[in-house]
Amino acid sequence: MTKQQNIIGAQVRKLRYQQDLTQEALAARCGVLGWDLSRATLSKIEARLRCVTDVELEILANALKVQITALYPPRRSRGPKN
């Protein structure tokens, strides 16, 4: 079993689907923003097989037109706080 390399992959895929973007289209948007990202590398990010740097995180957020926090998985409810 391969160790997961990031926690944002599922959210990146979800946001990309919501915006009706192909991996190629999102990779192209990242390229315009200065990150030469291939479709294959994006696939690995979405599958959580590749680490993402803080700079890459910012570019992904900009390419998807969301805040960086939108790339993180939603917090699970832990019940009432004391």
N, CA, C and O atoms as a CHARMM CRD file, in Angstrom:
* protein
*
  328
    1    1 MET  N      0.83900  -1.18200   0.00000 PROA 1      0.00000
    2    1 MET  CA     0.00000   0.00000   0.00000 PROA 1      0.00000
    3    1 MET  C      0.88300   1.24500   0.00000 PROA 1      0.00000
    4    1 MET  O      1.82900   1.33600   0.78200 PROA 1      0.00000
    5    2 THR  N      0.58300   2.18100  -0.85700 PROA 2      0.00000
    6    2 THR  CA     1.36300   3.40000  -0.98700 PROA 2      0.00000
    7    2 THR  C      0.91400   4.42400   0.04700 PROA 2      0.00000
    8    2 THR  O     -0.28200   4.63000   0.25500 PROA 2      0.00000
    9    3 LYS  N      1.88200   5.05900   0.69000 PROA 3      0.00000
   10    3 LYS  CA     1.57500   6.08900   1.67700 PROA 3      0.00000
   11    3 LYS  C      1.06000   7.34000   0.96600 PROA 3      0.00000
   12    3 LYS  O      1.60000   7.75400  -0.06000 PROA 3      0.00000
   13    4 GLN  N      0.00300   7.93400   1.53100 PROA 4      0.00000
   14    4 GLN  CA    -0.54100   9.14600   0.94000 PROA 4      0.00000
   15    4 GLN  C      0.44000  10.29600   1.11500 PROA 4      0.00000
   16    4 GLN  O      1.04200  10.45700   2.17700 PROA 4      0.00000
   17    5 GLN  N      0.59500  11.09800   0.05500 PROA 5      0.00000
   18    5 GLN  CA     1.59700  12.15400   0.02600 PROA 5      0.00000
   19    5 GLN  C      1.02600  13.55700   0.21400 PROA 5      0.00000
   20    5 GLN  O      1.79100  14.50800   0.38000 PROA 5      0.00000
   21    6 ASN  N     -0.29700  13.71000   0.19200 PROA 6      0.00000
   22    6 ASN  CA    -0.90900  15.02400   0.42200 PROA 6      0.00000
   23    6 ASN  C     -2.31900  14.82300   0.95500 PROA 6      0.00000
   24    6 ASN  O     -2.85600  13.71500   0.91600 PROA 6      0.00000
   25    7 ILE  N     -2.91900  15.90800   1.45600 PROA 7      0.00000
   26    7 ILE  CA    -4.29600  15.80700   1.95600 PROA 7      0.00000
   27    7 ILE  C     -5.27600  16.59100   1.08600 PROA 7      0.00000
   28    7 ILE  O     -6.46800  16.65100   1.38900 PROA 7      0.00000
   29    8 ILE  N     -4.77700  17.19000   0.00800 PROA 8      0.00000
   30    8 ILE  CA    -5.63100  18.05600  -0.80400 PROA 8      0.00000
   31    8 ILE  C     -6.12700  17.42000  -2.09600 PROA 8      0.00000
   32    8 ILE  O     -6.99100  17.98700  -2.76600 PROA 8      0.00000
   33    9 GLY  N     -5.60900  16.27200  -2.45500 PROA 9      0.00000
   34    9 GLY  CA    -5.92500  15.67300  -3.75100 PROA 9      0.00000
   35    9 GLY  C     -7.39900  15.50500  -4.03000 PROA 9      0.00000
   36    9 GLY  O     -7.86900  15.83900  -5.11700 PROA 9      0.00000
   37   10 ALA  N     -8.14100  14.98700  -3.05500 PROA 10     0.00000
   38   10 ALA  CA    -9.57500  14.76300  -3.26000 PROA 10     0.00000
   39   10 ALA  C    -10.31800  16.07700  -3.46500 PROA 10     0.00000
   40   10 ALA  O    -11.23400  16.15400  -4.28300 PROA 10     0.00000
   41   11 GLN  N     -9.92600  17.10600  -2.72500 PROA 11     0.00000
   42   11 GLN  CA   -10.58200  18.40900  -2.87000 PROA 11     0.00000
   43   11 GLN  C    -10.25600  19.04000  -4.22900 PROA 11     0.00000
   44   11 GLN  O    -11.12200  19.65000  -4.85500 PROA 11     0.00000
   45   12 VAL  N     -9.01600  18.89400  -4.67900 PROA 12     0.00000
   46   12 VAL  CA    -8.63500  19.41700  -5.99600 PROA 12     0.00000
   47   12 VAL  C     -9.50800  18.76100  -7.06500 PROA 12     0.00000
   48   12 VAL  O    -10.05000  19.43800  -7.93900 PROA 12     0.00000
   49   13 ARG  N     -9.63700  17.44000  -6.98600 PROA 13     0.00000
   50   13 ARG  CA   -10.46600  16.71900  -7.96500 PROA 13     0.00000
   51   13 ARG  C    -11.91600  17.18300  -7.88000 PROA 13     0.00000
   52   13 ARG  O    -12.54000  17.44100  -8.90900 PROA 13     0.00000
   53   14 LYS  N    -12.46200  17.29200  -6.67200 PROA 14     0.00000
   54   14 LYS  CA   -13.85500  17.71500  -6.48300 PROA 14     0.00000
   55   14 LYS  C    -14.09100  19.10600  -7.07200 PROA 14     0.00000
   56   14 LYS  O    -15.06100  19.31700  -7.80000 PROA 14     0.00000
   57   15 LEU  N    -13.21100  20.04800  -6.76000 PROA 15     0.00000
   58   15 LEU  CA   -13.36100  21.41100  -7.27900 PROA 15     0.00000
   59   15 LEU  C    -13.21700  21.45100  -8.79500 PROA 15     0.00000
   60   15 LEU  O    -13.92500  22.19600  -9.47200 PROA 15     0.00000
   61   16 ARG  N    -12.30600  20.65300  -9.32300 PROA 16     0.00000
   62   16 ARG  CA   -12.12500  20.58900 -10.77600 PROA 16     0.00000
   63   16 ARG  C    -13.39400  20.06700 -11.44200 PROA 16     0.00000
   64   16 ARG  O    -13.83800  20.61800 -12.45000 PROA 16     0.00000
   65   17 TYR  N    -13.97700  19.01500 -10.88700 PROA 17     0.00000
   66   17 TYR  CA   -15.23500  18.48200 -11.42700 PROA 17     0.00000
   67   17 TYR  C    -16.34400  19.52100 -11.34400 PROA 17     0.00000
   68   17 TYR  O    -17.10400  19.69700 -12.29700 PROA 17     0.00000
   69   18 GLN  N    -16.44100  20.21200 -10.20600 PROA 18     0.00000
   70   18 GLN  CA   -17.48800  21.21200 -10.03200 PROA 18     0.00000
   71   18 GLN  C    -17.38200  22.32100 -11.07300 PROA 18     0.00000
   72   18 GLN  O    -18.39100  22.89600 -11.48000 PROA 18     0.00000
   73   19 GLN  N    -16.16500  22.61500 -11.49900 PROA 19     0.00000
   74   19 GLN  CA   -15.94800  23.66800 -12.49500 PROA 19     0.00000
   75   19 GLN  C    -15.92100  23.11800 -13.91500 PROA 19     0.00000
   76   19 GLN  O    -15.63700  23.84900 -14.86400 PROA 19     0.00000
   77   20 ASP  N    -16.21600  21.83000 -14.05900 PROA 20     0.00000
   78   20 ASP  CA   -16.25700  21.16900 -15.36300 PROA 20     0.00000
   79   20 ASP  C    -14.93900  21.33900 -16.11800 PROA 20     0.00000
   80   20 ASP  O    -14.92800  21.62100 -17.31600 PROA 20     0.00000
   81   21 LEU  N    -13.82500  21.16300 -15.39300 PROA 21     0.00000
   82   21 LEU  CA   -12.49000  21.26900 -15.99000 PROA 21     0.00000
   83   21 LEU  C    -11.88900  19.89000 -16.17300 PROA 21     0.00000
   84   21 LEU  O    -12.03700  19.02200 -15.31300 PROA 21     0.00000
   85   22 THR  N    -11.21600  19.68700 -17.28200 PROA 22     0.00000
   86   22 THR  CA   -10.42900  18.47600 -17.45500 PROA 22     0.00000
   87   22 THR  C     -9.09700  18.66800 -16.73100 PROA 22     0.00000
   88   22 THR  O     -8.73400  19.78700 -16.36700 PROA 22     0.00000
   89   23 GLN  N     -8.38600  17.58400 -16.53100 PROA 23     0.00000
   90   23 GLN  CA    -7.04200  17.70500 -15.95400 PROA 23     0.00000
   91   23 GLN  C     -6.15900  18.55700 -16.86400 PROA 23     0.00000
   92   23 GLN  O     -5.35400  19.35300 -16.38100 PROA 23     0.00000
   93   24 GLU  N     -6.30700  18.39500 -18.15100 PROA 24     0.00000
   94   24 GLU  CA    -5.52100  19.18700 -19.09800 PROA 24     0.00000
   95   24 GLU  C     -5.80400  20.68000 -18.94100 PROA 24     0.00000
   96   24 GLU  O     -4.88600  21.49900 -18.96400 PROA 24     0.00000
   97   25 ALA  N     -7.08100  21.02300 -18.78200 PROA 25     0.00000
   98   25 ALA  CA    -7.45900  22.43400 -18.64900 PROA 25     0.00000
   99   25 ALA  C     -6.91500  23.03500 -17.35700 PROA 25     0.00000
  100   25 ALA  O     -6.42300  24.16400 -17.35900 PROA 25     0.00000
  101   26 LEU  N     -6.99800  22.28900 -16.24700 PROA 26     0.00000
  102   26 LEU  CA    -6.46000  22.79600 -14.99200 PROA 26     0.00000
  103   26 LEU  C     -4.94400  22.91300 -15.06100 PROA 26     0.00000
  104   26 LEU  O     -4.37400  23.87700 -14.55100 PROA 26     0.00000
  105   27 ALA  N     -4.29300  21.95300 -15.68000 PROA 27     0.00000
  106   27 ALA  CA    -2.84000  22.02100 -15.85200 PROA 27     0.00000
  107   27 ALA  C     -2.46000  23.24200 -16.69000 PROA 27     0.00000
  108   27 ALA  O     -1.45600  23.89800 -16.41300 PROA 27     0.00000
  109   28 ALA  N     -3.25600  23.54300 -17.70400 PROA 28     0.00000
  110   28 ALA  CA    -2.99400  24.72300 -18.54600 PROA 28     0.00000
  111   28 ALA  C     -3.14600  26.00700 -17.73600 PROA 28     0.00000
  112   28 ALA  O     -2.34300  26.92900 -17.88500 PROA 28     0.00000
  113   29 ARG  N     -4.16700  26.07800 -16.88000 PROA 29     0.00000
  114   29 ARG  CA    -4.33800  27.25300 -16.02200 PROA 29     0.00000
  115   29 ARG  C     -3.12300  27.42500 -15.11000 PROA 29     0.00000
  116   29 ARG  O     -2.64600  28.54200 -14.90600 PROA 29     0.00000
  117   30 CYS  N     -2.63100  26.32500 -14.57000 PROA 30     0.00000
  118   30 CYS  CA    -1.43800  26.38600 -13.71600 PROA 30     0.00000
  119   30 CYS  C     -0.23800  26.87500 -14.51800 PROA 30     0.00000
  120   30 CYS  O      0.58900  27.62800 -14.00400 PROA 30     0.00000
  121   31 GLY  N     -0.14000  26.45100 -15.77500 PROA 31     0.00000
  122   31 GLY  CA     0.95000  26.89500 -16.63400 PROA 31     0.00000
  123   31 GLY  C      0.93400  28.39300 -16.84600 PROA 31     0.00000
  124   31 GLY  O      1.98400  29.03700 -16.83900 PROA 31     0.00000
  125   32 VAL  N     -0.25400  28.95500 -17.03600 PROA 32     0.00000
  126   32 VAL  CA    -0.39000  30.40200 -17.20400 PROA 32     0.00000
  127   32 VAL  C      0.09200  31.12700 -15.94600 PROA 32     0.00000
  128   32 VAL  O      0.60600  32.24300 -16.01900 PROA 32     0.00000
  129   33 LEU  N     -0.08300  30.47500 -14.78800 PROA 33     0.00000
  130   33 LEU  CA     0.31600  31.07300 -13.51400 PROA 33     0.00000
  131   33 LEU  C      1.77100  30.79100 -13.15500 PROA 33     0.00000
  132   33 LEU  O      2.23400  31.17300 -12.08100 PROA 33     0.00000
  133   34 GLY  N      2.50200  30.11300 -14.06700 PROA 34     0.00000
  134   34 GLY  CA     3.92900  29.92400 -13.86900 PROA 34     0.00000
  135   34 GLY  C      4.37700  28.54300 -13.41000 PROA 34     0.00000
  136   34 GLY  O      5.55900  28.34200 -13.13100 PROA 34     0.00000
  137   35 TRP  N      3.46400  27.60000 -13.32700 PROA 35     0.00000
  138   35 TRP  CA     3.83300  26.24500 -12.91800 PROA 35     0.00000
  139   35 TRP  C      3.59100  25.31200 -14.09000 PROA 35     0.00000
  140   35 TRP  O      2.44800  25.08500 -14.48700 PROA 35     0.00000
  141   36 ASP  N      4.67000  24.77200 -14.64500 PROA 36     0.00000
  142   36 ASP  CA     4.59000  23.85700 -15.78300 PROA 36     0.00000
  143   36 ASP  C      4.15000  22.48600 -15.26400 PROA 36     0.00000
  144   36 ASP  O      4.97900  21.61400 -15.00400 PROA 36     0.00000
  145   37 LEU  N      2.84900  22.31100 -15.12000 PROA 37     0.00000
  146   37 LEU  CA     2.25400  21.10600 -14.54600 PROA 37     0.00000
  147   37 LEU  C      1.69900  20.22800 -15.65700 PROA 37     0.00000
  148   37 LEU  O      0.92300  20.69200 -16.49300 PROA 37     0.00000
  149   38 SER  N      2.09300  18.97200 -15.66700 PROA 38     0.00000
  150   38 SER  CA     1.55800  18.04900 -16.67600 PROA 38     0.00000
  151   38 SER  C      0.26700  17.41900 -16.17000 PROA 38     0.00000
  152   38 SER  O     -0.01300  17.42700 -14.97200 PROA 38     0.00000
  153   39 ARG  N     -0.50700  16.87700 -17.09000 PROA 39     0.00000
  154   39 ARG  CA    -1.72600  16.17900 -16.71400 PROA 39     0.00000
  155   39 ARG  C     -1.38800  14.98900 -15.82700 PROA 39     0.00000
  156   39 ARG  O     -2.11000  14.70700 -14.87000 PROA 39     0.00000
  157   40 ALA  N     -0.30900  14.29300 -16.12900 PROA 40     0.00000
  158   40 ALA  CA     0.09700  13.12000 -15.35400 PROA 40     0.00000
  159   40 ALA  C      0.45000  13.49900 -13.91200 PROA 40     0.00000
  160   40 ALA  O      0.10600  12.77900 -12.97500 PROA 40     0.00000
  161   41 THR  N      1.12700  14.61600 -13.74300 PROA 41     0.00000
  162   41 THR  CA     1.47200  15.06600 -12.39200 PROA 41     0.00000
  163   41 THR  C      0.22100  15.47300 -11.63600 PROA 41     0.00000
  164   41 THR  O      0.09100  15.16400 -10.45100 PROA 41     0.00000
  165   42 LEU  N     -0.70300  16.15900 -12.29700 PROA 42     0.00000
  166   42 LEU  CA    -1.96100  16.52400 -11.65700 PROA 42     0.00000
  167   42 LEU  C     -2.72300  15.27200 -11.24200 PROA 42     0.00000
  168   42 LEU  O     -3.32400  15.24100 -10.16800 PROA 42     0.00000
  169   43 SER  N     -2.70400  14.25300 -12.07400 PROA 43     0.00000
  170   43 SER  CA    -3.35900  12.99300 -11.74800 PROA 43     0.00000
  171   43 SER  C     -2.76600  12.40000 -10.47100 PROA 43     0.00000
  172   43 SER  O     -3.49700  11.89300  -9.62000 PROA 43     0.00000
  173   44 LYS  N     -1.45300  12.46300 -10.33900 PROA 44     0.00000
  174   44 LYS  CA    -0.78900  11.95100  -9.13700 PROA 44     0.00000
  175   44 LYS  C     -1.15800  12.77100  -7.90600 PROA 44     0.00000
  176   44 LYS  O     -1.31800  12.21900  -6.81800 PROA 44     0.00000
  177   45 ILE  N     -1.29300  14.08200  -8.07200 PROA 45     0.00000
  178   45 ILE  CA    -1.71000  14.93500  -6.95000 PROA 45     0.00000
  179   45 ILE  C     -3.12400  14.55400  -6.52800 PROA 45     0.00000
  180   45 ILE  O     -3.39000  14.38300  -5.33800 PROA 45     0.00000
  181   46 GLU  N     -4.02200  14.42200  -7.47900 PROA 46     0.00000
  182   46 GLU  CA    -5.40400  14.07100  -7.16300 PROA 46     0.00000
  183   46 GLU  C     -5.50300  12.69200  -6.52700 PROA 46     0.00000
  184   46 GLU  O     -6.37900  12.45900  -5.69400 PROA 46     0.00000
  185   47 ALA  N     -4.62700  11.78400  -6.90500 PROA 47     0.00000
  186   47 ALA  CA    -4.60500  10.43000  -6.32700 PROA 47     0.00000
  187   47 ALA  C     -3.82800  10.39100  -5.00900 PROA 47     0.00000
  188   47 ALA  O     -3.69700   9.33700  -4.38700 PROA 47     0.00000
  189   48 ARG  N     -3.32000  11.54100  -4.59700 PROA 48     0.00000
  190   48 ARG  CA    -2.55800  11.70200  -3.35100 PROA 48     0.00000
  191   48 ARG  C     -1.24400  10.92400  -3.36500 PROA 48     0.00000
  192   48 ARG  O     -0.76800  10.47300  -2.32300 PROA 48     0.00000
  193   49 LEU  N     -0.66000  10.77200  -4.56200 PROA 49     0.00000
  194   49 LEU  CA     0.59500  10.05400  -4.72200 PROA 49     0.00000
  195   49 LEU  C      1.79700  10.98000  -4.82700 PROA 49     0.00000
  196   49 LEU  O      2.93300  10.50900  -4.88300 PROA 49     0.00000
  197   50 ARG  N      1.56400  12.31000  -4.85500 PROA 50     0.00000
  198   50 ARG  CA     2.64300  13.28400  -4.99500 PROA 50     0.00000
  199   50 ARG  C      2.46000  14.39000  -3.96700 PROA 50     0.00000
  200   50 ARG  O      1.35300  14.87900  -3.74100 PROA 50     0.00000
  201   51 CYS  N      3.56700  14.76700  -3.35500 PROA 51     0.00000
  202   51 CYS  CA     3.55000  15.89100  -2.41900 PROA 51     0.00000
  203   51 CYS  C      3.27100  17.18800  -3.17600 PROA 51     0.00000
  204   51 CYS  O      3.54000  17.29300  -4.37300 PROA 51     0.00000
  205   52 VAL  N      2.73200  18.16500  -2.46300 PROA 52     0.00000
  206   52 VAL  CA     2.45300  19.48400  -3.03000 PROA 52     0.00000
  207   52 VAL  C      3.14200  20.51900  -2.15500 PROA 52     0.00000
  208   52 VAL  O      2.94200  20.54300  -0.94100 PROA 52     0.00000
  209   53 THR  N      3.95100  21.37300  -2.76800 PROA 53     0.00000
  210   53 THR  CA     4.63300  22.41300  -2.00000 PROA 53     0.00000
  211   53 THR  C      3.66700  23.54900  -1.69300 PROA 53     0.00000
  212   53 THR  O      2.57300  23.61700  -2.25400 PROA 53     0.00000
  213   54 ASP  N      4.07700  24.43500  -0.80200 PROA 54     0.00000
  214   54 ASP  CA     3.22000  25.57000  -0.48000 PROA 54     0.00000
  215   54 ASP  C      3.02100  26.47600  -1.68400 PROA 54     0.00000
  216   54 ASP  O      1.93800  27.03300  -1.86300 PROA 54     0.00000
  217   55 VAL  N      4.03600  26.63300  -2.50500 PROA 55     0.00000
  218   55 VAL  CA     3.91300  27.45900  -3.71600 PROA 55     0.00000
  219   55 VAL  C      2.93800  26.80600  -4.69700 PROA 55     0.00000
  220   55 VAL  O      2.10700  27.49100  -5.29400 PROA 55     0.00000
  221   56 GLU  N      3.03600  25.49800  -4.86400 PROA 56     0.00000
  222   56 GLU  CA     2.11900  24.77700  -5.75000 PROA 56     0.00000
  223   56 GLU  C      0.68600  24.84300  -5.22500 PROA 56     0.00000
  224   56 GLU  O     -0.26000  24.95600  -6.00500 PROA 56     0.00000
  225   57 LEU  N      0.52900  24.77300  -3.91300 PROA 57     0.00000
  226   57 LEU  CA    -0.78800  24.89200  -3.29200 PROA 57     0.00000
  227   57 LEU  C     -1.43000  26.22700  -3.64700 PROA 57     0.00000
  228   57 LEU  O     -2.61000  26.28500  -3.99100 PROA 57     0.00000
  229   58 GLU  N     -0.65600  27.28400  -3.56300 PROA 58     0.00000
  230   58 GLU  CA    -1.16500  28.61600  -3.89500 PROA 58     0.00000
  231   58 GLU  C     -1.55900  28.70500  -5.36900 PROA 58     0.00000
  232   58 GLU  O     -2.59200  29.28700  -5.70100 PROA 58     0.00000
  233   59 ILE  N     -0.75000  28.13800  -6.24300 PROA 59     0.00000
  234   59 ILE  CA    -1.06700  28.16900  -7.67600 PROA 59     0.00000
  235   59 ILE  C     -2.33000  27.36200  -7.95800 PROA 59     0.00000
  236   59 ILE  O     -3.18000  27.79800  -8.73400 PROA 59     0.00000
  237   60 LEU  N     -2.46200  26.18800  -7.33500 PROA 60     0.00000
  238   60 LEU  CA    -3.68100  25.39300  -7.53300 PROA 60     0.00000
  239   60 LEU  C     -4.92200  26.17100  -7.08900 PROA 60     0.00000
  240   60 LEU  O     -5.94300  26.17300  -7.77700 PROA 60     0.00000
  241   61 ALA  N     -4.82400  26.82700  -5.94000 PROA 61     0.00000
  242   61 ALA  CA    -5.95800  27.62300  -5.45600 PROA 61     0.00000
  243   61 ALA  C     -6.29200  28.73600  -6.45100 PROA 61     0.00000
  244   61 ALA  O     -7.46200  28.95300  -6.76900 PROA 61     0.00000
  245   62 ASN  N     -5.28300  29.43000  -6.93500 PROA 62     0.00000
  246   62 ASN  CA    -5.52000  30.50400  -7.91100 PROA 62     0.00000
  247   62 ASN  C     -6.09500  29.95200  -9.21400 PROA 62     0.00000
  248   62 ASN  O     -7.00000  30.55000  -9.79700 PROA 62     0.00000
  249   63 ALA  N     -5.57800  28.82500  -9.66700 PROA 63     0.00000
  250   63 ALA  CA    -6.07100  28.23000 -10.91300 PROA 63     0.00000
  251   63 ALA  C     -7.52100  27.78800 -10.78400 PROA 63     0.00000
  252   63 ALA  O     -8.28200  27.84900 -11.75000 PROA 63     0.00000
  253   64 LEU  N     -7.90700  27.33900  -9.58000 PROA 64     0.00000
  254   64 LEU  CA    -9.27900  26.90900  -9.33400 PROA 64     0.00000
  255   64 LEU  C    -10.16800  28.06900  -8.86200 PROA 64     0.00000
  256   64 LEU  O    -11.37500  27.91100  -8.67900 PROA 64     0.00000
  257   65 LYS  N     -9.53600  29.24100  -8.67200 PROA 65     0.00000
  258   65 LYS  CA   -10.24600  30.45700  -8.25900 PROA 65     0.00000
  259   65 LYS  C    -10.96100  30.26900  -6.91600 PROA 65     0.00000
  260   65 LYS  O    -12.12600  30.62900  -6.75100 PROA 65     0.00000
  261   66 VAL  N    -10.21500  29.68900  -5.96100 PROA 66     0.00000
  262   66 VAL  CA   -10.73100  29.47500  -4.61000 PROA 66     0.00000
  263   66 VAL  C     -9.66500  29.91500  -3.60400 PROA 66     0.00000
  264   66 VAL  O     -8.50100  30.10800  -3.95500 PROA 66     0.00000
  265   67 GLN  N    -10.08400  30.06900  -2.35800 PROA 67     0.00000
  266   67 GLN  CA    -9.13600  30.32300  -1.28500 PROA 67     0.00000
  267   67 GLN  C     -8.34700  29.04500  -1.02200 PROA 67     0.00000
  268   67 GLN  O     -8.84500  27.94500  -1.26300 PROA 67     0.00000
  269   68 ILE  N     -7.12800  29.18600  -0.53200 PROA 68     0.00000
  270   68 ILE  CA    -6.29700  28.01500  -0.22400 PROA 68     0.00000
  271   68 ILE  C     -7.03200  27.06900   0.72200 PROA 68     0.00000
  272   68 ILE  O     -6.94200  25.85100   0.57400 PROA 68     0.00000
  273   69 THR  N     -7.75000  27.61800   1.68200 PROA 69     0.00000
  274   69 THR  CA    -8.44100  26.77200   2.65800 PROA 69     0.00000
  275   69 THR  C     -9.46400  25.84900   2.00800 PROA 69     0.00000
  276   69 THR  O     -9.79200  24.80400   2.57100 PROA 69     0.00000
  277   70 ALA  N     -9.97300  26.21100   0.83900 PROA 70     0.00000
  278   70 ALA  CA   -10.94200  25.36200   0.13700 PROA 70     0.00000
  279   70 ALA  C    -10.30700  24.07000  -0.37000 PROA 70     0.00000
  280   70 ALA  O    -11.01300  23.11800  -0.70000 PROA 70     0.00000
  281   71 LEU  N     -8.97700  24.03600  -0.43300 PROA 71     0.00000
  282   71 LEU  CA    -8.28900  22.84100  -0.90600 PROA 71     0.00000
  283   71 LEU  C     -8.11700  21.79300   0.19700 PROA 71     0.00000
  284   71 LEU  O     -7.81700  20.63200  -0.08100 PROA 71     0.00000
  285   72 TYR  N     -8.30700  22.20800   1.43200 PROA 72     0.00000
  286   72 TYR  CA    -8.16700  21.27000   2.54000 PROA 72     0.00000
  287   72 TYR  C     -9.48400  20.53600   2.76400 PROA 72     0.00000
  288   72 TYR  O    -10.55900  21.09600   2.54900 PROA 72     0.00000
  289   73 PRO  N     -9.39400  19.26700   3.20100 PROA 73     0.00000
  290   73 PRO  CA   -10.63600  18.53000   3.44500 PROA 73     0.00000
  291   73 PRO  C    -11.44600  19.17900   4.57000 PROA 73     0.00000
  292   73 PRO  O    -10.87900  19.79700   5.47200 PROA 73     0.00000
  293   74 PRO  N    -12.76900  19.03700   4.51300 PROA 74     0.00000
  294   74 PRO  CA   -13.59600  19.61400   5.57200 PROA 74     0.00000
  295   74 PRO  C    -13.26400  18.96800   6.91300 PROA 74     0.00000
  296   74 PRO  O    -12.93500  17.78400   6.99000 PROA 74     0.00000
  297   75 ARG  N    -13.35800  19.77200   7.96100 PROA 75     0.00000
  298   75 ARG  CA   -13.11400  19.23700   9.30600 PROA 75     0.00000
  299   75 ARG  C    -14.27900  18.35700   9.70400 PROA 75     0.00000
  300   75 ARG  O    -15.43400  18.63400   9.38200 PROA 75     0.00000
  301   76 ARG  N    -13.95000  17.29400  10.41000 PROA 76     0.00000
  302   76 ARG  CA   -14.98400  16.43500  10.94600 PROA 76     0.00000
  303   76 ARG  C    -15.47600  17.00200  12.26400 PROA 76     0.00000
  304   76 ARG  O    -14.69800  17.52100  13.06400 PROA 76     0.00000
  305   77 SER  N    -16.75100  16.89800  12.47200 PROA 77     0.00000
  306   77 SER  CA   -17.33700  17.37400  13.71900 PROA 77     0.00000
  307   77 SER  C    -16.90000  16.45100  14.84600 PROA 77     0.00000
  308   77 SER  O    -16.96200  15.22800  14.72600 PROA 77     0.00000
  309   78 ARG  N    -16.46200  17.05100  15.93000 PROA 78     0.00000
  310   78 ARG  CA   -16.01400  16.27100  17.07400 PROA 78     0.00000
  311   78 ARG  C    -16.97200  16.40800  18.25000 PROA 78     0.00000
  312   78 ARG  O    -16.61500  16.07300  19.37900 PROA 78     0.00000
  313   79 GLY  N    -18.16900  16.89000  18.00200 PROA 79     0.00000
  314   79 GLY  CA   -19.13100  17.06500  19.06700 PROA 79     0.00000
  315   79 GLY  C    -18.95900  18.38100  19.77800 PROA 79     0.00000
  316   79 GLY  O    -18.11100  19.18400  19.39100 PROA 79     0.00000
  317   80 PRO  N    -19.74000  18.62200  20.80600 PROA 80     0.00000
  318   80 PRO  CA   -19.67000  19.90900  21.51000 PROA 80     0.00000
  319   80 PRO  C    -18.34300  20.09700  22.23400 PROA 80     0.00000
  320   80 PRO  O    -17.75500  19.15200  22.76200 PROA 80     0.00000
  321   81 LYS  N    -17.89000  21.35400  22.24000 PROA 81     0.00000
  322   81 LYS  CA   -16.65000  21.67700  22.94500 PROA 81     0.00000
  323   81 LYS  C    -16.98100  22.03500  24.38000 PROA 81     0.00000
  324   81 LYS  O    -18.02100  22.62900  24.66600 PROA 81     0.00000
  325   82 ASN  N    -16.09700  21.67000  25.26300 PROA 82     0.00000
  326   82 ASN  CA   -16.28600  21.99700  26.68700 PROA 82     0.00000
  327   82 ASN  C    -15.79300  23.36900  26.99600 PROA 82     0.00000
  328   82 ASN  O    -15.87200  23.81000  28.14200 PROA 82     0.00000
